[in-house]
Amino acid sequence: MNTPAALRLSRLQALCVVKSWGPSELSRQVGSGTPAHWSDLLRGKKSFGEKLARKIERSLDLKSGYLDEGTDETIPLMQLSPRTRRIAATLEALPQGTRRETIMEMTEKMLDISSRDPGPDGETNDK
């Protein structure tokens, strides 16, 4: 990760994967913002400053600074489902130069799917 914002984004994306949260659930968990806002943030299309990071941490009962710590590889593998572990192993087998691009493509597809899934109220997040 090159910047603090990139590390925060990576850590939040990893947390959402571990928790199986899409933009709608993240919005509900944090208690603010629209699913579209969170989708844009998770795609790296919105800025991710320190103030927002602390708000997310407070809302999710994470220790202050959690999103700024370590690397995107610090989520313990044991917290992942067997399916997610298989996906991680497949990504590890990719050549180093293509991993990031592949992960970003997969993230885009997952966010597109989750933004079309109906939320608890039966509404979709399509614009």
Stockholm file with secondary structure:
# STOCKHOLM 1.0

chainA/1-127         MNTPAALRLSRLQALCVVKSWGPSELSRQVGSGTPAHWSDLLRGKKSFGEKLARKIERSLDLKSGYLDEGTDETIPLMQLSPRTRRIAATLEALPQGTRRETIMEMTEKMLDISSRDPGPDGETNDK
#=GR chainA/1-127 SS CCSHHHHHHHHHHHHHHHHTCCHHHHHHHHTCSCHHHHHHHHTTCSCCCHHHHHHHHHHTTCCTTGGGSSCTTCSCGGGSCHHHHHHHHHHHHSCHHHHHHHHHHHHHHHHHHHHHSCCTTSCCCCC
#=GC SS_cons         CCSHHHHHHHHHHHHHHHHTCCHHHHHHHHTCSCHHHHHHHHTTCSCCCHHHHHHHHHHTTCCTTGGGSSCTTCSCGGGSCHHHHHHHHHHHHSCHHHHHHHHHHHHHHHHHHHHHSCCTTSCCCCC
//
